[in-house]
């Protein structure tokens, strides 16, 4: 259901031949605008810590290296965040509530997504206090701008197209 690319591997040596990479050494790299006032600090704690935590926690990445940048895009300072500590720094979000939401969402998807095919798209939207809306859309394979054009699906999914 979920995957992530790895940005860095924290090691002072090349892993020995035949030995795989150790997940606890993976590092996610981010940039963020340097925080200059209380409003920006609150926004960082409220929104960025949640997004960073969710992305990294779900794939067991233990560390995020943040490059603090200016408006011109120049990074002037680096700061390391331990993913396990982000919920303590966060504001207005709790990890258990996030997991409960994810569990509920996945259960709904499992129950309701009962068909698939190259002409089916499931549209998911969320509105606070209203919940999740899931709508099945059947695509007209002849439409001008389908999600996956017929030339693509014809090549990739030869047996299914």
HUPE-V12244 format. One line per field, one symbol per residue. phi: phi as a letter, one per 30 degrees, with the letter a starting at -180 (. if undefined). psi: psi as a letter, one per 20 degrees, with the letter a starting at -180 (. if undefined). burial: 1 if it has 16 or more other ideal C-beta (glycine too) atoms within 10 Angstrom, else 0. Layout:
BEGIN
phi->???
psi->???
burial->???
END
This chain:
BEGIN
phi->.bbbdcdabcacbdeeeicddcedcdbccbbadedcadddddddddcdddddddddddciddbbcccdccddjddcacbccdedcdddddbibbddddddddeddddddddcdcbbldccbcccbbbeicjccbbdcccddcddbdecddddddddcedcd
psi->hprqqphrpoqiqpqqpiprqohiiqppprqqpppirhghgggghggghgggggghghjkpiqpopoprahijppiqqpppphhihhhhrpkqphhhghgggggghggghghniqrrijppoppqppqihapppppppqoiiqhmrgoqhhghhghlgii.
burial->00000000000000000000000001110100000000000001100111011111100011111110000000000000101001100100100001000000000000000000010000000000000000000000000001010000100000000
END
